[in-house]
Amino acid sequence: MAARILVVDDEPHIVELVRYNLLREGFDVVTAADGGEALARARDARPDLIILDIMLPSVDGLEVCRRIRRESAVPIIMLTARDGEVERVGGLESGADDYVTKPFSPRELVARVRAILRRTATPAAPAAPGPLRAGALVLDPATHEVTLGGRPVDLTAKEFELLRLLMSHPNRVFTRDFLLERIWGYDYYGSTRTVDMHISRLREKIEDDPVTPTYIVTVRGVGYKFKGADGSRRGTPEAR
């Protein structure tokens, strides 16, 4: 079944350009022209990925992204004319997984859609690993769920992949450059600050005290590692 993409933009020619190129590549496409409609379509159409403009009528794209993140981990690509560092960081901090500036290459945008869907796809059943556990924290790659003390933890697609990689290799130190390349891909346009922001958000969600974390610890001058606790176990190794 074709992946469904929700394209949100108030400029009809942009919507048509993106829609045409996605349909040509075999995707199912639904569209929205403002923030309110985007939120409704995100709920009723249940897209596999959202391409979201920032400057939208009624509710802007950043607020749309934040509201969707409260309900879903669906991957989101920001597509906007705002190309400053502050805007890019703001977009990622609101929960977006990628950021593409206008004017853009339709071919590159489709390639990014495919890359994100590959990274966030649920593994095929035979290869599905078992849950990863560390104390009260449990990450299940098969169901794409994380719980802490039995309570569900809402993570974005990037936060989930980052935590999954770290938990798969307890006590192994990963550099920020490695994590950026492994999770966001070679062609990602951003700095290692992106990794720091996502680690900070993960700590807020899984640590009792994010200031003195016990799961994801900083290795000064190197990067981060997941501190293996007694009783933790590894899942299927991912990184090489």
Salt bridges, closest charged atoms under 4 A:
ASP9 OD2 - LYS102 NZ 2.89
GLU11 OE1 - HIS13 NE2 3.92
GLU11 OE2 - LYS102 NZ 3.21
GLU16 OE2 - ARG19 NH1 3.74
GLU25 OE1 - ARG114 NH2 3.24
ASP28 OD2 - ARG4 NE 2.74
ASP44 OD1 - ARG41 NH1 3.67
ASP53 OD1 - LYS102 NZ 3.67
GLU63 OE1 - ARG66 NH1 3.34
GLU63 OE2 - ARG67 NE 3.09
GLU71 OE2 - ARG43 NH2 3.03
ASP97 OD2 - ARG69 NH2 2.92
ASP98 OD2 - ARG112 NH1 2.80
GLU108 OE2 - ARG112 NH2 3.01
GLU159 OE2 - ARG201 NE 2.82
GLU159 OE1 - LYS205 NZ 2.71
GLU161 OE2 - HIS144 NE2 3.98
ASP196 OD1 - ARG176 NE 2.67
GLU238 OE2 - ARG164 NE 3.32
